[in-house]
């Protein structure tokens, strides 16, 4: 394993933000008749630019990463804490970038709430059609780890190639926890936003594995469908969807008994009942599926009943069959992988390990052709171990 080479103390040029959100206050009044609006976090997290501030730069908990290429850079985001050493109020999002395809990293800014009864967590990165970098994340308030409402927020970086990063817009999209967006060949942008049913939702009518269509210009989120529940085993859904070569959609959701799979034939409006993913043994943990330009599916997951044997597999027939998994990291307590496609056939897999002890955000590099041939020899390095 290569040593960590994260430049954590670099102060990048000022990050500016024109942040807006409906509701006005930190936890605004109800405007939708649900009676719970006063408990929603309605304002975006602040953009913190001082990457030397120990309040954010020195952490005793971190994990749940995301990765995305945008503006000629490789971007990563995860969330952490510097006080409680665990998930909970006061958590904040870390955003870092690399100018050499993920070999060296610098933290760029943080997304945090001044009111530490709130938390920002579960970031997702995505490159929009206009080249902007979308930083999606979840907010929870009321001094609760999970407030039963949640808020899916988005911060837009119009020019991720610039050293003077400007967050031009930052708004609340909907109730729930956002996944990673997917742009279909039709041009539609779909975003899974899970309104978790565990703990008990404060607005049960909205609870579920909801699919939204996002207008990239207005950032308006329109609810278009919901993936059916998995009775008795629903937990933190953490939905991941991808488009197959035939235009159908394949989705994975987390349950207490491992991954469940589902499909849509009408661009996400209706979905089959979620059934247990039978191709591999999987734990109660997040996985990710992404599609390549030619319609292959790439799956990053724990190939085990618990969180170890982090692996990658490829399907060329819309998840009907999968190739032999290529092992990325066999160690225990490795989890939450995400995939990005780099130059040529190189795949990057970001993941975490031991969020409160080792606190490692790791990246594994592997050749996609070698994965398909079951001959992959991954190279792993540490992005951060603060």
SVG drawing of the C-alpha trace seen along z (x, -y; Angstrom):
<svg xmlns="http://www.w3.org/2000/svg" viewBox="-52 -35 56 51">
<polyline fill="none" stroke="black" stroke-width="0.4" points="0.0,0.0 1.4,-3.4 1.6,-6.0 -0.9,-8.7 -0.1,-11.9 -3.0,-14.1 -2.1,-17.8 -4.6,-18.8 -3.2,-22.1 -3.3,-23.9 -5.4,-27.0 -7.0,-27.3 -8.4,-30.5 -11.6,-31.9 -14.7,-29.7 -17.7,-31.9 -21.3,-30.9 -24.6,-32.3 -26.7,-30.1 -30.5,-30.0 -33.1,-27.7 -36.9,-27.9 -38.1,-28.6 -35.7,-31.3 -34.7,-30.1 -32.3,-27.4 -35.3,-25.3 -38.3,-27.0 -42.0,-26.9 -44.3,-24.4 -45.4,-25.4 -46.7,-22.0 -49.4,-21.1 -47.3,-18.3 -47.1,-20.0 -43.4,-19.1 -41.8,-22.0 -40.5,-23.6 -38.3,-20.5 -36.8,-20.5 -33.3,-21.9 -34.1,-24.4 -30.8,-26.3 -27.7,-24.9 -24.5,-24.1 -21.9,-26.9 -18.8,-26.7 -15.7,-26.7 -12.5,-27.5 -9.8,-27.4 -8.5,-23.8 -6.0,-24.4 -8.7,-24.9 -8.4,-22.0 -12.1,-22.1 -12.5,-20.4 -9.0,-19.4 -8.3,-17.2 -10.9,-14.5 -11.7,-11.5 -14.3,-10.0 -14.7,-9.9 -16.2,-7.8 -18.9,-7.3 -17.0,-8.6 -18.0,-9.6 -15.8,-10.2 -16.3,-12.0 -14.2,-13.3 -15.1,-17.0 -13.1,-19.9 -10.1,-17.7 -9.8,-16.8 -10.8,-13.9 -13.0,-14.9 -13.7,-13.1 -16.1,-13.9 -16.9,-12.2 -18.1,-13.3 -16.4,-13.5 -16.5,-14.7 -13.9,-16.3 -15.8,-16.1 -17.9,-13.1 -15.9,-10.6 -19.1,-9.1 -22.1,-9.8 -24.3,-12.6 -25.0,-16.3 -22.1,-18.4 -20.9,-16.2 -19.6,-18.0 -18.7,-17.2 -15.1,-17.2 -14.4,-18.0 -11.0,-17.2 -9.5,-17.1 -6.7,-15.6 -4.9,-16.9 -3.2,-13.6 -6.0,-11.1 -6.3,-10.4 -2.6,-9.9 -2.2,-13.1 -5.0,-14.9 -5.7,-18.3 -8.7,-19.2 -10.5,-22.1 -13.4,-23.1 -15.9,-21.8 -19.7,-22.0 -20.7,-22.5 -23.5,-24.0 -22.7,-26.7 -25.6,-25.3 -24.1,-22.0 -27.6,-20.6 -27.6,-20.0 -25.3,-17.7 -24.3,-17.4 -23.6,-13.8 -23.7,-11.2 -22.2,-13.3 -22.6,-12.4 -20.6,-13.9 -21.7,-14.1 -20.7,-16.0 -23.6,-17.8 -24.1,-18.0 -22.7,-21.5 -19.5,-20.4 -20.5,-21.7 -19.7,-19.7 -22.7,-18.9 -22.0,-18.2 -25.1,-16.6 -25.5,-15.9 -28.0,-15.2 -29.0,-17.4 -30.5,-16.3 -31.4,-18.6 -33.1,-18.9 -29.9,-17.6 -30.6,-14.1 -28.5,-11.8 -31.5,-10.9 -34.3,-13.4 -36.9,-11.3 -37.2,-14.0 -33.8,-14.6 -33.0,-17.1 -31.4,-16.5 -29.2,-19.5 -27.1,-20.4 -24.2,-22.8 -23.1,-23.6 -19.5,-24.4 -19.9,-25.9 -16.2,-25.7 -14.5,-22.8 -11.3,-23.4 -10.7,-26.7 -8.5,-27.0 -10.8,-29.7 -13.8,-27.4 -17.1,-29.2 -20.2,-27.5 -22.8,-29.4 -26.0,-27.8 -26.8,-25.8 -30.4,-24.7 -32.6,-22.1 -34.1,-19.7 -36.5,-17.5 -37.0,-15.5 -34.7,-12.5 -31.2,-11.2 -29.8,-11.6 -28.0,-9.0 -25.8,-9.5 -27.6,-11.0 -27.7,-9.2 -28.1,-10.8 -30.0,-8.5 -29.3,-8.4 -32.5,-10.4 -30.9,-13.2 -33.1,-12.8 -31.3,-13.2 -32.6,-10.8 -31.8,-11.1 -32.7,-8.5 -33.7,-10.2 -34.5,-7.7 -36.8,-8.8 -35.8,-6.3 -38.4,-4.4 -35.9,-3.6 -36.1,-5.4 -39.9,-6.1 -40.4,-8.8 -42.1,-12.0 -43.9,-12.2 -44.9,-8.6 -46.6,-9.6 -43.3,-10.6 -41.3,-7.6 -39.7,-5.2 -37.1,-4.7 -38.2,-7.7 -36.9,-8.5 -36.8,-12.2 -36.1,-13.8 -33.9,-16.8 -34.0,-19.9 -30.3,-20.8 -31.1,-24.5 -33.6,-25.2 -32.5,-22.3 -36.2,-21.5 -36.7,-18.0 -39.9,-16.2 -40.9,-13.0 -41.6,-10.4 -41.6,-7.0 -40.9,-4.9 -39.1,-1.5 -41.4,1.0 -40.5,1.7 -38.8,4.9 -41.2,6.0 -39.6,6.9 -36.0,6.2 -36.1,2.5 -33.4,0.5 -31.1,-2.3 -32.1,-1.9 -29.1,-3.7 -30.4,-3.2 -28.1,-2.9 -29.4,-2.9 -27.8,-2.5 -29.0,-2.3 -28.4,0.8 -27.6,1.0 -31.2,1.6 -32.4,-1.5 -33.9,0.3 -32.8,-0.6 -31.2,1.7 -31.3,0.8 -29.8,2.0 -31.0,1.2 -29.6,2.1 -31.6,4.3 -31.0,6.1 -30.4,9.3 -28.1,7.8 -28.7,6.3 -32.1,6.4 -32.4,5.7 -35.1,4.1 -35.7,3.0 -37.6,0.3 -38.6,0.4 -40.1,-3.1 -37.2,-5.5 -37.8,-5.1 -41.5,-5.7 -42.4,-2.1 -40.2,0.6 -40.4,4.3 -40.7,5.6 -37.3,5.6 -36.0,9.1 -32.9,10.5 -29.8,10.1 -28.7,13.8 -25.5,13.5 -23.3,12.9 -23.5,13.0 -23.7,9.4 -23.9,7.8 -26.2,5.1 -24.2,2.3 -24.1,-0.1 -23.0,1.0 -22.9,-0.9 -23.7,0.0 -22.6,-2.3 -22.9,-1.9 -20.1,-2.3 -20.6,-4.2 -21.3,-0.9 -23.9,0.2 -21.9,2.6 -22.6,2.5 -19.8,2.3 -20.6,3.2 -18.6,2.3 -19.6,4.2 -18.5,6.4 -18.4,10.0 -19.1,11.4 -21.8,11.6 -20.0,8.9 -18.0,5.8 -14.8,7.3 -13.6,8.6 -14.4,5.4 -14.7,6.3 -15.7,5.3 -17.6,7.3 -18.8,6.5 -22.0,7.5 -22.4,7.3 -26.1,8.4 -27.9,5.9 -27.2,7.8 -28.5,11.1 -25.1,12.6 -21.9,11.2 -18.3,12.0 -16.1,13.4 -15.5,10.6 -12.0,9.0 -10.8,8.4 -9.9,4.9 -9.3,5.1 -9.8,8.3 -9.5,6.5 -12.4,6.3 -14.5,3.1 -14.0,1.9 -17.2,0.5 -19.2,-2.0 -17.4,-1.7 -18.0,-4.1 -16.6,-3.7 -15.2,-6.3 -13.9,-5.8 -10.5,-7.3 -8.3,-7.5 -8.3,-4.5 -9.6,-1.4 -8.7,-2.4 -11.3,-2.2 -11.0,-4.0 -12.8,-2.6 -13.1,-4.8 -14.1,-3.4 -13.6,-3.7 -12.1,-1.5 -12.6,-1.6 -14.3,-5.0 -13.5,-5.7 -10.1,-4.1 -8.0,-3.9 -10.3,-6.6 -9.1,-5.7 -10.5,-7.0 -8.9,-4.7 -8.8,-4.5 -8.1,-1.4 -7.0,-1.5 -7.6,1.4 -7.8,2.0 -11.4,2.8 -10.1,5.3 -8.3,7.1 -11.5,7.2 -13.3,8.7 -10.6,11.3 -10.4,12.0 -6.8,11.0 -6.9,7.7 -4.1,6.6 -5.3,3.5 -3.1,0.7 -4.4,-0.9 -3.5,-4.3 -4.8,-6.4 -6.5,-9.6 -7.0,-10.6 -6.5,-9.1 -7.1,-12.1"/>
</svg>
